[in-house]
Amino acid sequence: DGLAERGVKATFFVIGKQAEEQPEVMKRIVDEGHLIGNHTYNHVDIRHMTQTAAKEEILKANEVIIKYTGEEPCFLRPPFGSGSSRLEKEIEMIPVLWTIDTMDWSCQNESRICSTVYREIKENSIILLHDCYQSSVDAALSSIDILEERGFRFVTVEEILFD
């Protein structure tokens, strides 16, 4: 709701299993013009898996994303930021990490998350936040308000990487 109110587009790296459990959220993400990327099916650390098992995790998530969007995702954010360049080439997806790790999952404190963002922000930053924590959602919206006042514009990773 906060993104819609602000006219901001974001990139959501979705976990396939959660996408299947919440198809209405997937529909809304697409309908509102946000970008969807792959975050594996079960949110697993693919570097500790066989190449075959890791590929299955990614492809299974792609199937779910295709089911709800009609498009195959081209961006992959491997959980924990650890992937395999060989695997990424084999599945022909573009890995996307972050430039600002807010550590929102560990602190769950809106003020600390915002402080990290304000301290580290620069042009073309990619901010890592997890929408499963209310503190992260609140911090995202607060950061958008403050940073837009400072002249920043929020876009999807596709625009950062290709424009």
FENDADA-V732969 format. One record per residue. N is the residue number from 0. RES is the residue in one letter. SS is DSSP state (hx for helix, st for strand, lp for the rest). Layout:
n	res	ss
N	RES	SS
N	RES	SS
This chain:
n	res	ss
0	D	lp
1	G	hx
2	L	hx
3	A	hx
4	E	hx
5	R	hx
6	G	lp
7	V	lp
8	K	lp
9	A	lp
10	T	st
11	F	st
12	F	st
13	V	st
14	I	lp
15	G	hx
16	K	hx
17	Q	hx
18	A	hx
19	E	hx
20	E	hx
21	Q	lp
22	P	hx
23	E	hx
24	V	hx
25	M	hx
26	K	hx
27	R	hx
28	I	hx
29	V	hx
30	D	hx
31	E	lp
32	G	lp
33	H	lp
34	L	st
35	I	st
36	G	st
37	N	st
38	H	lp
39	T	lp
40	Y	lp
41	N	lp
42	H	lp
43	V	lp
44	D	lp
45	I	hx
46	R	hx
47	H	hx
48	M	lp
49	T	lp
50	Q	hx
51	T	hx
52	A	hx
53	A	hx
54	K	hx
55	E	hx
56	E	hx
57	I	hx
58	L	hx
59	K	hx
60	A	hx
61	N	hx
62	E	hx
63	V	hx
64	I	hx
65	I	hx
66	K	hx
67	Y	hx
68	T	hx
69	G	lp
70	E	lp
71	E	lp
72	P	lp
73	C	lp
74	F	st
75	L	st
76	R	lp
77	P	lp
78	P	hx
79	F	hx
80	G	hx
81	S	lp
82	G	lp
83	S	lp
84	S	hx
85	R	hx
86	L	hx
87	E	hx
88	K	hx
89	E	hx
90	I	hx
91	E	lp
92	M	lp
93	I	st
94	P	st
95	V	lp
96	L	lp
97	W	lp
98	T	lp
99	I	st
100	D	st
101	T	lp
102	M	lp
103	D	hx
104	W	hx
105	S	hx
106	C	hx
107	Q	lp
108	N	lp
109	E	hx
110	S	hx
111	R	hx
112	I	hx
113	C	hx
114	S	hx
115	T	hx
116	V	hx
117	Y	hx
118	R	hx
119	E	hx
120	I	lp
121	K	lp
122	E	lp
123	N	lp
124	S	lp
125	I	lp
126	I	st
127	L	st
128	L	lp
129	H	lp
130	D	lp
131	C	lp
132	Y	lp
133	Q	hx
134	S	hx
135	S	hx
136	V	hx
137	D	hx
138	A	hx
139	A	hx
140	L	hx
141	S	hx
142	S	hx
143	I	hx
144	D	hx
145	I	hx
146	L	hx
147	E	hx
148	E	hx
149	R	lp
150	G	lp
151	F	lp
152	R	lp
153	F	lp
154	V	lp
155	T	lp
156	V	hx
157	E	hx
158	E	hx
159	I	hx
160	L	hx
161	F	hx
162	D	lp
